[in-house]
């Protein structure tokens, strides 16, 4: 996911796919490059990716993060990036790749669904909503780009069942963009506030325990119908977590949450 400032990245934006513009692509196991794109990756995982994958594997968020994730802190951003940890073999393959292909295909990450496109989020200005933009950027070895099947960004997203992923990635990008300035102060990212924020976005099982088993509900008033949803529904909990982070870190009002 690229975070794009319209003024600073004018040249890059000239290369994007415009609405309705088409590209040709088809991936299948008859291509000599099949699964080559699943090796030696810097594959970013967004919160919804982690939710879907940990449920697919029937493990907790914490176990998934411990087993499959590298957390990388970059100087240019005050919130860490979460990357899929490649297998420890010569080709550094995706840990979910076997001889037949992707073993988590129905719940593969947003980046995998979007390929061969690269998705970005365009910020026109501080008062404007973010806009999704797409670039057609297959690697040179990709033979699928020479196939004749034609797509638009919209038809490709529908075909790859990526629409729900894109919506959740867009919601996350609105939160992530706030961290271009550092909110942590002297305690830094790994202080209490930073750890709570990471938990609320990436470690949903622990966040649910925090809501219902700590003093959270003594300090915050949450409507009963919202509480019922977040107790049972991971997606509702994630959306609630995004709203809570905006309030907790930045003081941005969230209608489903009020201090007591």
C-alpha positions in Angstrom: 0.0 0.0 0.0 1.4 3.4 -1.1 0.4 6.5 0.7 0.4 9.2 -2.0 0.4 13.0 -1.5 -1.0 14.4 -4.7 1.4 17.4 -5.0 4.5 15.5 -4.0 3.9 12.5 -6.3 2.6 14.0 -9.5 4.9 11.9 -11.7 3.9 8.7 -10.1 0.2 9.5 -10.4 0.5 10.0 -14.2 1.2 6.2 -14.4 -1.9 5.1 -12.6 -4.8 3.2 -14.2 -7.7 5.6 -14.7 -11.3 4.6 -13.9 -12.5 2.2 -16.7 -9.0 1.8 -18.1 -8.2 -1.8 -19.0 -5.3 -4.2 -18.7 -4.7 -7.7 -19.8 -3.7 -10.5 -17.4 -4.4 -14.1 -16.6 -2.7 -16.4 -14.1 -3.0 -20.2 -14.3 -0.9 -23.3 -13.6 0.0 -23.7 -17.3 2.3 -20.7 -17.1 6.0 -21.3 -16.6 6.1 -18.6 -13.9 3.3 -20.1 -11.8 3.9 -19.3 -8.1 7.2 -17.5 -8.8 5.5 -14.4 -7.4 5.0 -16.2 -4.1 8.8 -16.1 -3.2 11.2 -13.7 -1.5 8.4 -11.2 -0.8 8.1 -8.0 1.3 4.4 -8.7 1.7 2.6 -6.2 3.9 -0.3 -7.6 6.0 -3.1 -5.3 6.9 -5.3 -5.9 10.0 -8.1 -7.5 7.9 -5.5 -9.9 6.3 -4.5 -11.1 9.8 -8.1 -11.5 10.8 -8.9 -13.7 7.8 -5.7 -15.7 8.0 -5.8 -16.5 11.7 -9.4 -17.6 11.3 -8.5 -19.7 8.3 -5.7 -21.4 10.3 -8.0 -21.7 13.4 -5.4 -20.1 15.7 -5.4 -16.9 17.8 -4.2 -13.5 16.6 -1.3 -13.8 19.0 -0.2 -17.2 17.7 -0.5 -16.0 14.1 1.6 -12.9 14.8 4.3 -14.9 16.7 4.5 -17.6 14.0 4.0 -15.8 10.7 4.8 -12.1 11.1 7.8 -9.8 11.1 7.2 -6.4 12.6 9.3 -3.6 11.1 9.7 -0.1 12.4 10.7 2.4 9.8 12.0 5.9 10.6 9.5 7.5 8.2 6.5 6.3 10.1 5.6 6.1 13.7 3.5 2.9 13.4 5.2 -0.4 12.5 4.7 -2.3 9.3 3.5 -5.9 9.6 5.1 -8.2 7.0 4.5 -11.9 6.3 7.5 -13.9 7.4 8.9 -16.0 4.5 9.8 -19.7 5.0 13.4 -20.5 6.0 14.3 -22.2 2.7 16.6 -21.3 -0.2 13.9 -19.6 -2.2 12.2 -17.9 0.8 8.8 -19.0 -0.3 5.6 -17.8 1.2 4.8 -20.1 4.2 1.4 -20.9 2.7 2.8 -22.2 -0.6 3.0 -25.9 -1.4 3.4 -27.8 -4.7 -0.2 -27.3 -5.6 -0.2 -23.6 -5.0 -1.6 -21.4 -2.2 -3.1 -23.4 0.7 -5.0 -20.4 2.1 -6.3 -19.1 -1.3 -9.9 -18.3 -0.2 -8.4 -16.1 2.6 -5.2 -14.8 0.9 -4.1 -11.3 1.7 -5.3 -8.1 0.0 -2.0 -7.7 -1.8 -2.2 -11.1 -3.3 -5.8 -10.5 -4.5 -4.8 -7.2 -6.1 -1.7 -8.6 -8.0 -0.7 -7.7 -10.7 -2.0 -4.3 -9.7 -0.4 -2.3 -6.9 -2.9 -0.3 -4.8 -2.3 3.1 -3.3 -4.2 5.6 -1.3 -4.3 9.2 -2.6 -4.6 12.1 -0.1 -5.6 15.3 -1.9 -5.5 17.4 1.3 -6.1 17.1 5.0 -9.8 17.7 4.7 -10.4 15.3 1.8 -11.2 11.6 2.0 -8.6 9.2 0.8 -9.1 7.8 -2.7 -7.9 4.4 -3.9 -5.6 4.4 -6.9 -4.1 1.5 -8.9 -1.0 0.8 -10.9 -0.4 -2.1 -13.3 3.0 -3.3 -12.2 3.6 -7.1 -12.8 7.3 -8.2 -12.5 9.2 -8.8 -15.7 9.1 -12.6 -15.2 5.3 -12.6 -15.1 3.9 -14.3 -18.2 0.3 -13.6 -17.2 0.6 -10.1 -18.4 0.9 -11.4 -22.0 -2.4 -13.3 -21.8 -5.4 -11.8 -23.7 -8.0 -11.7 -20.9 -9.0 -8.0 -20.4 -9.9 -6.4 -17.1 -10.7 -3.1 -15.4 -9.7 -2.5 -11.8 -13.4 -3.0 -10.9 -13.9 -6.3 -12.8 -10.6 -7.6 -11.4 -11.6 -6.8 -7.8 -14.9 -8.6 -8.4 -13.3 -11.6 -9.9 -10.7 -11.9 -7.1 -13.4 -11.3 -4.4 -11.3 -8.4 -3.2 -14.0 -5.8 -2.7 -14.5 -6.4 1.0 -10.7 -6.5 1.5 -10.3 -3.2 -0.3 -12.9 -1.6 1.9 -11.2 -2.7 5.1 -7.8 -1.7 3.7 -9.1 1.7 3.0 -10.5 2.0 6.5 -7.1 1.0 7.9 -5.3 3.4 5.6 -7.3 6.3 7.2 -6.0 5.3 10.6 -2.4 4.5 9.4 -2.1 7.9 7.6 -2.5 9.6 11.0 0.7 8.1 12.1 2.8 10.1 9.6 3.3 12.3 12.6 4.5 10.8 15.9 1.9 10.8 18.7 3.9 8.8 21.2 6.1 11.4 22.9 9.0 10.4 25.1 7.7 6.8 25.8 7.9 6.0 22.1 6.1 3.3 20.1 6.9 0.5 22.6 5.4 2.4 25.5 2.0 1.5 27.0 0.0 3.6 24.5 1.8 2.2 21.4 1.3 -1.4 22.6 -2.4 -0.8 23.2 -2.8 0.6 19.7 -1.1 -2.3 18.1 -3.2 -4.7 20.1 -6.5 -2.9 19.0 -5.6 -3.2 15.4 -3.7 -6.4 14.9 -4.3 -8.6 18.0 -8.1 -8.8 18.0 -8.4 -11.7 20.4 -6.4 -9.9 23.0 -8.3 -6.7 22.3 -11.6 -8.5 22.9 -10.3 -9.8 26.2 -9.1 -6.2 27.1 -12.6 -4.9 26.5 -14.6 -7.5 28.4 -12.1 -8.6 31.1 -10.4 -5.4 32.1 -11.7 -2.1 33.5 -12.4 -0.8 30.0 -16.2 -0.8 30.3 -15.9 1.0 33.6 -14.1 3.8 31.9 -15.9 3.9 28.6 -19.6 3.7 27.8 -20.5 1.5 24.8 -24.1 0.8 23.6 -25.4 -2.7 24.4 -26.0 -3.6 20.7 -22.4 -2.6 19.8 -21.1 -4.7 22.7 -23.1 -7.7 21.5 -21.6 -7.3 18.0 -18.0 -7.0 19.1 -18.3 -9.9 21.5 -19.3 -12.2 18.6 -18.1 -10.7 15.4 -14.4 -10.1 14.6 -15.1 -7.7 11.8 -17.3 -5.5 14.0 -14.6 -5.7 16.6 -11.9 -4.5 14.1 -14.0 -1.5 13.0 -14.6 -0.7 16.7 -10.8 -0.9 17.3 -10.1 1.5 14.5 -12.5 4.0 16.0 -11.1 3.5 19.5 -7.6 4.1 18.2 -8.6 7.4 16.6 -10.1 8.4 19.9 -7.5 7.0 22.2 -4.5 8.3 20.4 -5.8 11.4 18.5 -8.9 12.5 20.5 -11.1 12.1 17.4 -14.7 11.6 18.4 -16.1 8.1 17.8 -20.0 7.9 18.2 -20.0 4.3 19.6 -17.7 5.2 22.5 -17.9 7.8 25.3 -15.8 8.2 28.4 -17.8 7.7 31.6 
